[in-house]
């Protein structure tokens, strides 16, 4: 008696063009949402500012996520918009589900860090923690995944945006270095937590002749 085994059909990965379109749409939508929220905040007399993080108050833990979507004025938002667009697009190219997980981990890590360490009676809001997190994620992702293309992207990001690392130092009054520092930490952590599965690495290596242990 003989048995016939068939390999399960593999779902083809989206093309680069499809991934780029999805990444661009998501990030543009995200930034558009931030601008819409700031318009609403301004029109309401800054009623949304109450969703910023005030440290070490248990009730403020619920504001960790919404605080990352709010800003203290259009200048504050404008300063975050371009790097969020660029870094978010580059990060989202590796997959939307992975990007959502990365962004969520960065937001929670940055927000918790602010909640634990920010000065008393301060209020912190803004997407700069996410910007620093995406910077850190892109910087180390290629080394964690062992992908030359992502290492080169990380080096390019470091060359263009490397100066933002000064923002993790407590040097400017009114700027939350805590959000920057813990956002950066969250991005590095996200690169490790959401690293590419080993099975995918081996499959790619088999298809390209690249040896992966």
BELTAQUI-V510915 format. One line per field, one symbol per residue. ss: DSSP state (A for helix, B for strand, O for the rest). phi: phi as a letter, one per 20 degrees, with the letter a starting at -180 (. if undefined). psi: psi as a letter, one per 40 degrees, with the letter a starting at -180 (. if undefined). A space follows every 10 residues. Layout:
# BELTAQUI-V510915
ss=???
phi=???
psi=???
This chain:
# BELTAQUI-V510915
ss=OOOOOOOOOO OOOOOAAAAA AAAAAAAAAA AAAAAAAAAA AAAOOOAAAA AOBOOOOAAA AAAAAAAAAO OOOAAAAAAA AAAAAAAAAA AAOOOAAAAA AAAAAAAAAA AAAAAAAOOO OOOBOOOAAA AAAAAAAAAA AAAAAOOAAA AAAAAAAAAA AAAAAAAAOO OOOOOOAAAA AAAAAAAAAA AAAOOOOAAA AAAAAAAAOO OOO
phi=.dcdddfffe fffgffffff ffffffffff ffffffffff fffemmffff efedfmdgff ffegffffdd beoffffffe ffffffffff fffepfffff ffffffffff ffffgecffg mecdbpefff gfffgffffd gfffelcgff fffffffffe dgfffffeef ddfndeffff fffgffffff fefdffgfff fffffffdne ecf
psi=hiihhihihh hiiiiddddd dddddddddd dddddddddd dddeffdeee eihhifhdde deeddddeei igidddddde dddddddddd dedehddddd dddddddddd ddddddeiii eihhiieddd ddddddddde ddddefhddd dddddddddd edeeddeeig ehhehgdddd dddddddddd dddfihiddd dddddddeeh hh.
